[in-house]
Amino acid sequence: MDCASVFGQREFFIRRMHSLTGVIPVGGFLVFHLLTNASILDGVSTFQYRVDQIHDLGDFTILLLEWPFIFLPILFHAIIGTMIVCRGMRNVADYPYTGNVRYTLQRWTGVIAFLFILWHVFHVHGWLRTEWWIEHVARPLGGAQFEYKHDLAAITTAKAVWASWWMAAWYALGTLCCVYHFANGLWTTGITWGVWISPHAQRWANVPCAAIGLVLAAIALGSLYGLATLP
């Protein structure tokens, strides 16, 4: 049975919610997260200040913001996206035209991005914030490496990301997959929602979407460079 047939009569609605959550709130959080990390280029004190602004909201408030506005939309987008990947035809080797290459890259970067996000949240925060879980499960398995208190945010982030060359490479690959999936997803979302319909409009829409992708990629790699060059 087609793995997407479970959509049933609600497929039209589900697909539009899938495209919408990829932009709002998931895409918005991606931009915010990359910009926060990029503040390391302005120095350790600036990065720590940005981190403190977030965590000063309090653990309970952060929990209320994370799950309904970040984690649940990411899970919804990823699960529906996985079902779409199962349904899609992977024939780029037979038809290597630009649209098909972009379609294939969109699907595979989505899969890689989701795996990276799952791992990244565990690596940095350990998934769950309870003390028992962090001390007895997350940290023994190499997770929960981030500590924002006592001016440790930049130091613990740098140690976690640059623990080895393959760790840094995985962060670079994961963030670039997230950026490509978001930037190209903006273009496909515009088609899905009827913002640019004609072939001419779609060609012109490539320009701002590509520009957004290049800027975010530069910000992401700049963050990694900033963490690598901490004094």
Buried (B, 14 or more C-beta within 10 A) or exposed (E): EEEBEEBEEEEEEBBEBBBBBBBEBBBBBBBEBBEBBBBBBEBBEBBBEBBEEEEEEEEEEBEEBBEEBBBEBBBBBBEBBBBBBEEEEEEBEEEEEEEBEBBBBBBBBBBBBBEBBBBBBBBBBBBBBEEEBBEEBBEEEEBBBBBBEEBBBBBBBBBBBBEEEEEBEBBBBBBBBBBBBBBBBBBBBBBBEEEBEEEEEBEEBBEEBBEBBEBBBEBBBBBBEBBEEBE
